[in-house]
C-alpha cells in the first residue's frame, strides 16, 4: 500500500478523556436551546396580548346555504392587510393548519382541524388575489390565495394554498365577482 493510504487507515478519533467537560458542554447547549425556545414562546404570547383588542372571530351561521365552491388545502396564517410580515396570532389566526374552505352566498367558511374555525361573512370580504407569500411562507408567484377581509376596524389578509393550485384562479374570480356584486347592491 502507499504511505498515504496507510496514514488514513491509522487515523482514529481520540478517546474522550475529560467526560466532565463534555457533559458540561452538552448540558449547556441543551439549556441554551431551551432558553431560545422559551423566549420565542414568550414573544408569541406577547404578540397575542398586543392584539387582544381584536374581536372574537365570527362563526358560521346555522344555514349558510348551498356551497358554491369548496377547497381543501393549507391555511398559512393571517397578517395585517398590506403588511405580509405582520402576523396576527390572536384567536388562533397565527396557527398553521389543514383547511377546508367552503364558499356560500353567506360568506366563506374556514374549517381547520386542530385549530379554531371561523367564518368570513360576505359583507366583510374586501378582495381576493394571488400572491407569493405571507408571514413565514414564501411560494412561487401566484402560489397563494390571499383573501382580504375586515374584522372590527382592522383589515386582515389570510393566506390559503389549495392541494390543487390550479383552483386558485377560479377562487379569485368567483370571490371578487361576489364582492363586487355585494358592493354594487349596497351602493343602491
C-alpha angles and dihedrals in degrees: 000000000000118000091244093059091046091053092050092049093050095052113103130167115265118256117253107251101167104058093164092060092046092050090046091054093048092049091046092051091048091052091048092052090048090051093051091048091049092050091051090050092049090050090053091050091047091052089052090051091051090052093048092114090071108109122240114281116259119249127221117274119249092249109026093165132240120331115257094185138356132197134190119202143088133321108217100185144269131271138181105282112269093010104088094184098049098093119199112218102168116115091011095294090131094058114105115218148143112286141202111200120195121185116205134163087266095056144271119324113205112197114185119182109222094013139067114292118218141180129226109207114220090242090059096052114101108170146345123210144156116253139167103233152013129184107316098355124086121176137167117294109292094010095122131062107218119193118194115207139166121241118176104322094328131095112220132193115209120192125214132175120200122220083235108045091194087075093066096082093052090049093051092048095047095044094048091047091052092046093049092047091051092049092048092050091046091052093058 
